[in-house]
Amino acid sequence: MLTPTTQALASVQAELSALRLRYAHTMPGHHEGPRTASIDGEHRAVAMRLRLAEFEEWRLQQALPTEAPNDPPQHLPGAA
């Protein structure tokens, strides 16, 4: 379960990176100067996909373990 989850997470994070760039480029006023233009359909669609991808990233991160089998017990020195 861990490998498919990390692969899916890596895929979502790559998509997030691309979506964040696209979101910035579809921002009203990105090329025209001051932000006086209204938000168009493309920007809105990218924003919605960005939100969904951020949620998917969070959901996948919840399935990952927070401790490894070789982590020292919490009561020992050097434990986080």
DRENTORKOL-3810 file (N, C-alpha, C; in nm, 4 decimals):
REM DRENTORKOL-3810
@n.u->0.0827; n.v->-0.1202; n.w->0.0000; ca.u->0.0000; ca.v->0.0000; ca.w->0.0000; c.u->0.0866; c.v->0.1260; c.w->0.0000
@n.u->0.2042; n.v->0.1182; n.w->0.0605; ca.u->0.2888; ca.v->0.2365; ca.w->0.0716; c.u->0.3420; c.v->0.2818; c.w->-0.0642
@n.u->0.3896; n.v->0.1892; n.w->-0.1456; ca.u->0.4455; ca.v->0.2271; ca.w->-0.2754; c.u->0.3418; c.v->0.2904; c.w->-0.3675
@n.u->0.2215; n.v->0.2314; n.w->-0.3851; ca.u->0.1219; ca.v->0.2983; ca.w->-0.4707; c.u->0.0817; c.v->0.4355; c.w->-0.4173
@n.u->0.0771; n.v->0.4494; n.w->-0.2852; ca.u->0.0409; ca.v->0.5787; ca.w->-0.2258; c.u->0.1474; c.v->0.6828; c.w->-0.2550
@n.u->0.2742; n.v->0.6467; n.w->-0.2387; ca.u->0.3806; ca.v->0.7441; ca.w->-0.2645; c.u->0.3903; c.v->0.7772; c.w->-0.4130
@n.u->0.3640; n.v->0.6790; n.w->-0.4996; ca.u->0.3632; ca.v->0.7069; ca.w->-0.6431; c.u->0.2494; c.v->0.8015; c.w->-0.6792
@n.u->0.1316; n.v->0.7788; n.w->-0.6229; ca.u->0.0179; ca.v->0.8672; ca.w->-0.6483; c.u->0.0462; c.v->1.0072; c.w->-0.5937
@n.u->0.1076; n.v->1.0138; n.w->-0.4770; ca.u->0.1413; ca.v->1.1431; ca.w->-0.4168; c.u->0.2415; c.v->1.2191; c.w->-0.5030
@n.u->0.3417; n.v->1.1504; n.w->-0.5544; ca.u->0.4400; ca.v->1.2152; ca.w->-0.6420; c.u->0.3731; c.v->1.2679; c.w->-0.7679
@n.u->0.2793; n.v->1.1935; n.w->-0.8214; ca.u->0.2062; ca.v->1.2362; ca.w->-0.9408; c.u->0.1228; c.v->1.3616; c.w->-0.9122
@n.u->0.0538; n.v->1.3605; n.w->-0.7994; ca.u->-0.0296; ca.v->1.4759; ca.w->-0.7617; c.u->0.0583; c.v->1.5984; c.w->-0.7367
@n.u->0.1744; n.v->1.5792; n.w->-0.6742; ca.u->0.2620; ca.v->1.6930; ca.w->-0.6470; c.u->0.3189; c.v->1.7516; c.w->-0.7758
@n.u->0.3470; n.v->1.6672; n.w->-0.8740; ca.u->0.3923; ca.v->1.7181; ca.w->-1.0040; c.u->0.2795; c.v->1.7968; c.w->-1.0713
@n.u->0.1573; n.v->1.7456; n.w->-1.0615; ca.u->0.0426; ca.v->1.8163; ca.w->-1.1186; c.u->0.0214; c.v->1.9498; c.w->-1.0472
@n.u->0.0375; n.v->1.9500; n.w->-0.9154; ca.u->0.0223; ca.v->2.0744; ca.w->-0.8385; c.u->0.1218; c.v->2.1799; c.w->-0.8842
@n.u->0.2435; n.v->2.1390; n.w->-0.9070; ca.u->0.3455; ca.v->2.2332; ca.w->-0.9530; c.u->0.3047; c.v->2.2964; c.w->-1.0858
@n.u->0.2595; n.v->2.2141; n.w->-1.1789; ca.u->0.2165; ca.v->2.2654; ca.w->-1.3094; c.u->0.0922; c.v->2.3528; c.w->-1.2956
@n.u->-0.0008; n.v->2.3120; n.w->-1.2107; ca.u->-0.1235; ca.v->2.3905; ca.w->-1.1923; c.u->-0.0947; c.v->2.5268; c.w->-1.1290
@n.u->-0.0003; n.v->2.5312; n.w->-1.0366; ca.u->0.0331; ca.v->2.6596; ca.w->-0.9726; c.u->0.0903; c.v->2.7582; c.w->-1.0746
@n.u->0.1728; n.v->2.7085; n.w->-1.1650; ca.u->0.2246; ca.v->2.7953; ca.w->-1.2713; c.u->0.1123; c.v->2.8404; c.w->-1.3643
@n.u->0.0280; n.v->2.7465; n.w->-1.4025; ca.u->-0.0829; ca.v->2.7795; ca.w->-1.4926; c.u->-0.1794; c.v->2.8781; c.w->-1.4265
@n.u->-0.2035; n.v->2.8580; n.w->-1.2979; ca.u->-0.2924; ca.v->2.9476; ca.w->-1.2240; c.u->-0.2375; c.v->3.0906; c.w->-1.2272
@n.u->-0.1082; n.v->3.1040; n.w->-1.2057; ca.u->-0.0467; ca.v->3.2371; ca.w->-1.2076; c.u->-0.0573; c.v->3.3008; c.w->-1.3460
@n.u->-0.0442; n.v->3.2204; n.w->-1.4507; ca.u->-0.0490; ca.v->3.2746; ca.w->-1.5866; c.u->-0.1911; c.v->3.3052; c.w->-1.6339
@n.u->-0.2916; n.v->3.2452; n.w->-1.5698; ca.u->-0.4292; ca.v->3.2765; ca.w->-1.6076; c.u->-0.4888; c.v->3.3859; c.w->-1.5197
@n.u->-0.4094; n.v->3.4370; n.w->-1.4276; ca.u->-0.4562; ca.v->3.5445; ca.w->-1.3397; c.u->-0.4923; c.v->3.6671; c.w->-1.4229
@n.u->-0.6102; n.v->3.7222; n.w->-1.3988; ca.u->-0.6470; ca.v->3.8432; ca.w->-1.4728; c.u->-0.5436; c.v->3.9526; c.w->-1.4511
@n.u->-0.5077; n.v->4.0195; n.w->-1.5582; ca.u->-0.4104; ca.v->4.1264; ca.w->-1.5499; c.u->-0.2672; c.v->4.0781; c.w->-1.5552
@n.u->-0.2468; n.v->3.9473; n.w->-1.5730; ca.u->-0.1104; ca.v->3.8935; ca.w->-1.5765; c.u->-0.0299; c.v->3.9554; c.w->-1.6900
@n.u->-0.0947; n.v->3.9748; n.w->-1.8047; ca.u->-0.0251; ca.v->4.0313; ca.w->-1.9198; c.u->-0.0670; c.v->4.1750; c.w->-1.9483
@n.u->-0.1819; n.v->4.2142; n.w->-1.8959; ca.u->-0.2353; ca.v->4.3465; ca.w->-1.9298; c.u->-0.1907; c.v->4.4571; c.w->-1.8361
@n.u->-0.1223; n.v->4.4248; n.w->-1.7294; ca.u->-0.0835; ca.v->4.5273; ca.w->-1.6329; c.u->-0.1618; c.v->4.5094; c.w->-1.5040
@n.u->-0.2195; n.v->4.6162; n.w->-1.4507; ca.u->-0.2933; ca.v->4.6059; ca.w->-1.3241; c.u->-0.4116; c.v->4.5098; c.w->-1.3364
@n.u->-0.4473; n.v->4.4507; n.w->-1.2248; ca.u->-0.5572; ca.v->4.3529; ca.w->-1.2232; c.u->-0.6918; c.v->4.4235; c.w->-1.2283
@n.u->-0.7305; n.v->4.4623; n.w->-1.3463; ca.u->-0.8606; ca.v->4.5261; ca.w->-1.3620; c.u->-0.9583; c.v->4.4348; c.w->-1.4331
@n.u->-0.9079; n.v->4.3317; n.w->-1.4982; ca.u->-0.9951; ca.v->4.2402; ca.w->-1.5716; c.u->-1.0672; c.v->4.1479; c.w->-1.4747
@n.u->-1.1826; n.v->4.0979; n.w->-1.5163; ca.u->-1.2555; ca.v->4.0037; ca.w->-1.4319; c.u->-1.1980; c.v->3.8640; c.w->-1.4515
@n.u->-1.2278; n.v->3.7769; n.w->-1.3565; ca.u->-1.1786; ca.v->3.6396; ca.w->-1.3641; c.u->-1.2534; c.v->3.5666; c.w->-1.4747
@n.u->-1.1788; n.v->3.5067; n.w->-1.5668; ca.u->-1.2423; ca.v->3.4365; ca.w->-1.6779; c.u->-1.2635; c.v->3.2898; c.w->-1.6431
@n.u->-1.3259; n.v->3.2181; n.w->-1.7337; ca.u->-1.3591; ca.v->3.0782; ca.w->-1.7116; c.u->-1.2377; c.v->2.9889; c.w->-1.6970
@n.u->-1.1332; n.v->3.0159; n.w->-1.7748; ca.u->-1.0137; ca.v->2.9319; ca.w->-1.7665; c.u->-0.9484; c.v->2.9443; c.w->-1.6297
@n.u->-0.9366; n.v->3.0667; n.w->-1.5799; ca.u->-0.8760; ca.v->3.0886; ca.w->-1.4484; c.u->-0.9587; c.v->3.0180; c.w->-1.3409
@n.u->-1.0882; n.v->3.0278; n.w->-1.3506; ca.u->-1.1768; ca.v->2.9643; ca.w->-1.2529; c.u->-1.1620; c.v->2.8124; c.w->-1.2556
@n.u->-1.1523; n.v->2.7550; n.w->-1.3762; ca.u->-1.1369; ca.v->2.6097; ca.w->-1.3907; c.u->-1.0023; c.v->2.5642; c.w->-1.3328
@n.u->-0.8975; n.v->2.6407; n.w->-1.3598; ca.u->-0.7651; ca.v->2.6056; ca.w->-1.3068; c.u->-0.7670; c.v->2.6163; c.w->-1.1540
@n.u->-0.8324; n.v->2.7174; n.w->-1.1008; ca.u->-0.8408; ca.v->2.7347; ca.w->-0.9561; c.u->-0.9134; c.v->2.6172; c.w->-0.8911
@n.u->-1.0210; n.v->2.5711; n.w->-0.9534; ca.u->-1.0953; ca.v->2.4576; ca.w->-0.8985; c.u->-1.0112; c.v->2.3307; c.w->-0.9040
@n.u->-0.9420; n.v->2.3077; n.w->-1.0148; ca.u->-0.8570; ca.v->2.1888; ca.w->-1.0262; c.u->-0.7425; c.v->2.1952; c.w->-0.9256
@n.u->-0.6905; n.v->2.3153; n.w->-0.9020; ca.u->-0.5839; ca.v->2.3337; ca.w->-0.8035; c.u->-0.6334; c.v->2.2969; c.w->-0.6640
@n.u->-0.7527; n.v->2.3408; n.w->-0.6292; ca.u->-0.8095; ca.v->2.3069; ca.w->-0.4980; c.u->-0.8288; c.v->2.1569; c.w->-0.4830
@n.u->-0.8798; n.v->2.0934; n.w->-0.5881; ca.u->-0.9008; ca.v->1.9488; ca.w->-0.5831; c.u->-0.7678; c.v->1.8740; c.w->-0.5703
@n.u->-0.6665; n.v->1.9193; n.w->-0.6411; ca.u->-0.5355; ca.v->1.8554; ca.w->-0.6335; c.u->-0.4733; c.v->1.8746; c.w->-0.4949
@n.u->-0.4916; n.v->1.9917; n.w->-0.4355; ca.u->-0.4399; ca.v->2.0152; ca.w->-0.3003; c.u->-0.5096; c.v->1.9242; c.w->-0.1993
@n.u->-0.6404; n.v->1.9050; n.w->-0.2172; ca.u->-0.7122; ca.v->1.8131; ca.w->-0.1294; c.u->-0.6630; c.v->1.6706; c.w->-0.1493
@n.u->-0.6417; n.v->1.6297; n.w->-0.2741; ca.u->-0.5927; ca.v->1.4952; ca.w->-0.3039; c.u->-0.4542; c.v->1.4738; c.w->-0.2418
@n.u->-0.3687; n.v->1.5756; n.w->-0.2478; ca.u->-0.2373; ca.v->1.5662; ca.w->-0.1852; c.u->-0.2516; c.v->1.5445; c.w->-0.0350
@n.u->-0.3379; n.v->1.6215; n.w->0.0286; ca.u->-0.3608; ca.v->1.6081; ca.w->0.1717; c.u->-0.4149; c.v->1.4685; c.w->0.2044
@n.u->-0.5110; n.v->1.4204; n.w->0.1252; ca.u->-0.5722; ca.v->1.2904; ca.w->0.1496; c.u->-0.4682; c.v->1.1788; c.w->0.1408
@n.u->-0.3815; n.v->1.1853; n.w->0.0404; ca.u->-0.2788; ca.v->1.0832; ca.w->0.0254; c.u->-0.1759; c.v->1.0900; c.w->0.1383
@n.u->-0.1442; n.v->1.2090; n.w->0.1840; ca.u->-0.0477; ca.v->1.2236; ca.w->0.2933; c.u->-0.1003; c.v->1.1617; c.w->0.4223
@n.u->-0.2317; n.v->1.1584; n.w->0.4391; ca.u->-0.2899; ca.v->1.0992; ca.w->0.5599; c.u->-0.2672; c.v->0.9492; c.w->0.5652
@n.u->-0.2479; n.v->0.8851; n.w->0.4497; ca.u->-0.2274; ca.v->0.7406; ca.w->0.4439; c.u->-0.0819; c.v->0.7013; c.w->0.4679
@n.u->0.0088; n.v->0.7980; n.w->0.4680; ca.u->0.1502; ca.v->0.7677; ca.w->0.4886; c.u->0.1801; c.v->0.7534; c.w->0.6377
@n.u->0.2721; n.v->0.6635; n.w->0.6731; ca.u->0.3071; ca.v->0.6480; ca.w->0.8147; c.u->0.3842; c.v->0.7700; c.w->0.8652
@n.u->0.3692; n.v->0.7972; n.w->0.9929; ca.u->0.4419; ca.v->0.9085; ca.w->1.0532; c.u->0.5651; c.v->0.8605; c.w->1.1280
@n.u->0.5764; n.v->0.7280; n.w->1.1486; ca.u->0.6915; ca.v->0.6717; ca.w->1.2175; c.u->0.7436; c.v->0.5525; c.w->1.1386
@n.u->0.8734; n.v->0.5312; n.w->1.1457; ca.u->0.9354; ca.v->0.4152; ca.w->1.0822; c.u->0.9620; c.v->0.3090; c.w->1.1884
@n.u->0.9685; n.v->0.1816; n.w->1.1477; ca.u->0.9939; ca.v->0.0759; ca.w->1.2460; c.u->1.1262; c.v->0.0930; c.w->1.3208
@n.u->1.2229; n.v->0.1583; n.w->1.2601; ca.u->1.3526; ca.v->0.1749; ca.w->1.3272; c.u->1.3650; c.v->0.3065; c.w->1.4025
@n.u->1.2579; n.v->0.3826; n.w->1.4167; ca.u->1.2612; ca.v->0.5051; ca.w->1.4978; c.u->1.2792; c.v->0.4692; c.w->1.6448
@n.u->1.3594; n.v->0.5485; n.w->1.7190; ca.u->1.3739; ca.v->0.5194; ca.w->1.8626; c.u->1.2442; c.v->0.5496; c.w->1.9360
@n.u->1.2185; n.v->0.4803; n.w->2.0448; ca.u->1.0994; ca.v->0.5106; ca.w->2.1249; c.u->1.1007; c.v->0.6559; c.w->2.1700
@n.u->0.9842; n.v->0.7140; n.w->2.1899; ca.u->0.9719; ca.v->0.8559; ca.w->2.2230; c.u->1.0410; c.v->0.8916; c.w->2.3546
@n.u->1.0515; n.v->0.7969; n.w->2.4478; ca.u->1.1081; ca.v->0.8301; ca.w->2.5791; c.u->1.2616; c.v->0.8256; c.w->2.5814
@n.u->1.3250; n.v->0.7813; n.w->2.4729; ca.u->1.4708; ca.v->0.7765; ca.w->2.4685; c.u->1.5307; c.v->0.9071; c.w->2.4184
@n.u->1.6546; n.v->0.9377; n.w->2.4583; ca.u->1.7205; ca.v->1.0588; ca.w->2.4065; c.u->1.7366; c.v->1.0503; c.w->2.2552
@n.u->1.7230; n.v->1.1611; n.w->2.1909; ca.u->1.7361; ca.v->1.1654; ca.w->2.0460; c.u->1.6051; c.v->1.1436; c.w->1.9728
@n.u->1.5006; n.v->1.1136; n.w->2.0458; ca.u->1.3704; ca.v->1.0957; ca.w->1.9825; c.u->1.3126; c.v->1.2319; c.w->1.9494
@n.u->1.2373; n.v->1.2382; n.w->1.8453; ca.u->1.1790; ca.v->1.3657; ca.w->1.8013; c.u->1.0697; c.v->1.4111; c.w->1.8945
END
